Amino acid sequence: MTFDFDRIIPRAATNAVAEDGFEAYLFGSDADLKLPVPRSDLISMWVADMQFAAPPAALDAMTERLAHPIFGYTMNMGDELYGAFHAWCVERYDWRFEREALQVSLGVIPALYALAEYLCAPADKILTLTPAYGYFQRAALQTGHELVSSALILKDGLYEIDFADFEAKVEDPSVTLFFLCHPHNPTGRAWSENELRRMGDLCLANGVRIVSDEIHADLLRSGKRHLPLAKLFPDSRDIVTCMAVSKTFNLAGLMLATVIIPDPSLRAQWNSRHYPFVNPLSLAAAVGAYTDGGEWLDALRAYLDENFQVVENFLSQHLPQARFAIPDATYLAWIDLSAYFPQQINLTRFFLEKAGVVLEGGEMFVSDGAGHIRLNIACPREVLSSALLRLYEAIVR
């Protein structure tokens, strides 16, 4: 089967956050924005969903579920999701877990908030690697906890963990939880087995539990294979793994994530306090996608590989002082433009007002992102090429 990732699908009048939510989310409701083009001509490259049609496997499963005309309160009571998702994990990662460990959430972000509350006492701190996804900080702060940062080191174009700093932070008795992002957002690093083992050993030896956000697990470059952290520590009950059908198959609006909780006491707390219902269409789509969506995903990964090559070639030719390396995973290009912006400015606003491209500047991430932009390249190649040209013209004009 062939899949048309070059198809441009307008999202106007669909309440899409990517198209219509950027002002309030990125700038606040009182921002006085000066758009260089009509709103209809803006190019959206910011929020982390894709500009591609969902896979036929998910659409067909939802269509079949629509044939039943009742959409009452629904819970993940059967084994269909476990059967499909577990088989996916075995095939794709050679990772196994028990049925009772599988919980569902409305998304990974709600899971982060809940787990920060459940796992941390009032004075506890949460550790993460920076630059970091903004919701790690929000989940910490809004549950009353300080977020402690261990900054990644950029060495020969590759982000590495500063293990001396990481070990010092994890040995702080007030640090009791580590938010791991694997693969990492925004840099796109897929941590190696050695790095994962070292982080896990340090955390577990110091009584620090781990929430591993692996939402980008299926979006590695072609030929690469994801290694779940929990797979390396099969006897540990202190690692919670968060994954989601949303990123893999562009179903974010269906609000369904899978949370693997091996600790029975934490599961009991989760079930006593966590909203148990799911959207019946979301459940059907997840089962369908995990059962029959592999071919679509493999084609998507090949298309993303080519899009990243387009970005690398364009920057090399037109913006040679930009620093960029094709990431191990994700569909997010993390680009260092600091050579072109010696004075720190809000790059989110700059590229919106000067280029008509909605993206996220490094200021949107937790620490260590100055001079960078995060560009969502999960879009038709024609759109990507237009966006890159606009960015170039805004910089050189």
N, C-alpha and C positions, 0 to 999 in steps of 0.2 A: 504494500500500500504506500502511496505517496502522500505527502502532507504539504500544503501550500503555506509556508511561512513568509512568503513575499506578499501575501494578500494584506492590503491595508483595510482595516475594519474601523470605521468611525465609531467613537464611543460617546458622541454628544447625546444628551437627553437620556443617559442611562445612570445618572447619579454616580458616575465613576470618580473616585477620589483623585485618580491620576490626572483627570481633565479639569475637574471643577473644584477640587478641594485644596489646591496649593496655596491660595492666598491666606486662608485662616490657619492652615497647618504650618506653613513655612514662615509666615510673616506676621500673623496676628490680624485680628479683624480691623484694626485701625491703620494698617499699612497704606501709605500713599504711593502706590506703584504707578510707574510710567511705562506702560507697555509699548514696545516699538512696533508691534503688529497687532491686527485684530485678534481677539481671543481665539477665534477659530483657526488662526495660523500659528499659534504657539505649538512648540514641539515638547511633549511631555516625556522626560527622561529621568524622573525622580523616584516616585513611589515604586516599591519592589514587587510589582506584578508585571505580567508580560502583555505585549500588544498582539498576542497570537490567540487564535481560536482554541478553546479547550479540546482535548483529544476526543475522537469519536467514541472511545470506550466509555468515557464519563457521560457524554451526551446521550448515548444509547441507553445507558443504565438509568439515567434520569427520565428519559422518555418512557421507558418500560414502567418505572415507578409511577409516572403520571397517569398510567392507565388505571391505577387504583384511585378512586375519587375521594378517599378520606386521608387527611393529613393531620391527624391528631397528635397528641403528645407522644414523642418517640424517644426511646432510649436504646443504647447499644446492648441489648439483652442477649442477642443471639451470638453465634460464633462466626458469622459471615465476614465481619470486618477483621477479626483476628485471623481467620483462615487466609484471607487475601493478603493482608499486610504482613503477617508472619512469613508466608511463602515468599513474598517480595524480599523481605529482609534476609531470608536464607539464600535465595538466589543471588541477590545483588551484593550482600555483605558477608554471607556465611555466618550470620548472627541469629541466635535463637533465644527466646524468652517465653515464660509461662503465660497462659491465657489470663490468669488473675492479675498479672502485672500491667496489662494493657488498660489504660484509662483514656477517656476522651475529654477534650476541652474545646471551647469556642475558638481557640487559637493558641499559638505559642506565647504571645504577649500576655493574655489573661493567665496562662499557666505560670509565667515568670512572676507576676504579681502575687498569685496565690502561694507559690512555693517559697517566695521570700518571706511571706508572713508565717507560713507553717513551720519553716525550718530555722528561723532566727528568733532569738530572744531580743527584748527591746534594745539592749546596748550593743548587740552584735554588728559586725561590719561584713560587707560583701566585697569580694575581690573579683576583678576582671582584667583582661588584657586590653590595652588601648593603642590606637584609636578603637572606639567601641560603638556598637549599635546603641543609639540614644535611649532605647527602652530599657536597657540594662540599668542605666542610671535612674530612669523614672521609676522602675520597679523597686529599686533600693530606697530612693528618697521618699516615695509616696507610701512606703510601708514603714518609714521611720528609721532607716538604716543608712549609714555612711557607705558610699562606694569608694573602695580603695583601688587605685590604678597601678598596674604594672605595665610600663610602656614597652612596646615592641621595638626592636632594633632593626633598622634597615641596613643590610649588609650585602653589598654586591647585587643590589636590586631585589633581594629576598628578605621578607620580614622574618625575624627570628625572635625567640623568647629570650629575655634577659633572665636566665635562671638564677643568677645571684640575687637579683632584685626580687624575683618571684618567690624564692625560698625565704628571704627575709620577711616578705609580706605575709606569707602563709604561716610563718612561725609566730606571728602576732596572735596571742590568745583571743583577742577580740574578733579576729577574722574567723568566721565559722561556716561560710558558704562561698563557693567559687562559681561564678557564671562563666562557663566556657562556651565559646562560639566556635563550632567546628563543623564544616569549614567556616573560616572567619569572615565576618562582615565588619568593615568594608574592604579589607585587603585581599580577600579571596584565597588566603592560605588554607590548604588542607594539611593539618598537622600530621607529621610522620609518626610511625609507631613508637620510635624512640622518644619523641617529644611528648606524645600522649602518655606513655608509661611513666616518664619522669614527672610530669604534672600530676598524674594520678597518684603515684607513690608519695610525693611530697604532701599532697592534700590529705590522703587517707592516714598517713603517719602522724599528721598533726590534728586529726579530728575535724578536718574541714570537709563538709559534704559538697557534692558537685551537682549542679544542674547543667547538663550538656545540651545546648541548643544546636541541634543538627538539622535544622530546617532546610539547609542547602545541600544535604547529603547526596541527593541524586543529580546535582547539577555540576558534576566534575567534568573536566575536559575528557573527550573521547579516549577510551583506553585506560582511564584511571578508575580505581575502585575505592569506595568509601570504607573507612575502618571505624566503626563505632567505638567510642571510649569504653563503654560498658562491656564490650566483647573481650577487652584485655583484662578485665577484673570481674570474671563471671561469678565469684563468690561474694562480691561486695553488695551490700544493700544501700550503700551511701551514694550511689550514682543514679540520678534521674535523667532519662533521655527524652528530649522533646523533638518530634518530627511532625511533618504535616503534608498532607496531600496538596495543600494550597500552593506551595512554591513549585513542587515537582510538576504538577499538571495545570498550573494557572487557574486554580479554583479558590482563590483567597476569599472571595465574597461569600462562599458557602460556609465559612467559619467552622472548620473541623480540623483539630490537631490530635495526634496520638502522643500520649505521655506514658512512658514505661517506668513504673514505680515498683522496684523489687521489694521494698521494705513494707511488710504487712501493716505495721503501726502507722506509717505515713500514708499508706493507702486508706486505712480506716479514717484517718483525719481528713484526707482528701474527699472521701465519699460522704462524710458527715457534714462537710461544709461547702462542697462544690456542686454547682448546679448540674443535674444529671442528664438533662434533655439534649437531644440533637435534632437537627433538621432532617426529616426523612429523605429529602432529595440529596442532602449532603452525604448521608450515609450510603445511599445507593451509588452516588458518583464515586465515592472513595473505593467502594468494593469493586465497581466496574473498572476504575482506572488502575488499581493495583493488580487486578486480574488480567486485563487485556491491554494495558497502556504502555507496555514495554517498548514496542516498535516505535510508537510516537515519540517516546522519550529519547530513544537512541537517535532518531532523525533530528529532534530538537537540539541535542547536544552537538551534533555535527554542524548544524546551522549556526549555533552560538560560537563554535570554534572559528568558523569563517568570519563571523562578525568581529570577534576579537582580533583576528588578523587584519581586518579592515582598519580597526582603530590603531593598531600598532603601525601599520604602513602609513596611515595618514599622519600620525604624529611624527614619525621619523622623517617624513618628507617636508611637512609644513610647519611643525612646531618642534624642532630638534632639541630644544632645551627642556622639553617636557620629559618627566621621568615616569615610565610606565612599563610594566611587565605583565604579560598575559597571565591571569591568575590561575591557580590550580582548579578553582571551582567558582560557582555563582555565575550570574549574568550581569555582574556589576564591575565596571572598570574604575579602578581607584588610580587617579592620575594626579601627579605632582606638577603643578603649574607655578610653583613659587618663584622660578626663575623669571617669569613674566610679571609677577606681582610682588616686587620687593617690599612693598608696604602692605601690611595685612589689611584686607578689606573683606566685606561680606561677598563671597563669590556667588552664593545663591542668588542674591539680588543683582549682582553685576551681570550675570549671564541671562537673567530674565529680562532686565531692562535694556541691555545692549545687544542681545542676540535673539531674544524671543524663545529661549530654551529654558525649560523648567528642569533644574537639576538640584542636587544637594551639595553645597560646599562643605569643606572640612569643618566649618564652625558648627555644623549640625551634629557632629559626632563627639563622643566623650574624649576630650584631650587629644593632643598630638596629631591633629588633622589640618593645621594651618597650611594654606597654600594649595590644598588638594580639592578635587571635585570627585564626586561619585556619580558615574553616568550609567544609567540602566540601558544596556544594549540589547535587551530582549524585545526587539522590534524588527519590522521589515527592513531589509538592507537599504532600500531607497530612503527611508526615514532616517536611519543612522547616518548615511552619507550627507544628507541635508543638515542634520544637527551638527556634525563635525565641521562642515563648511561655515556654518553660522558662528560656532565657537572661535574658529580661526579668524574670521573677519572681525569679530568683536575684540580680539586680543591685539591684532596688528593695526587696526584703524587708529 
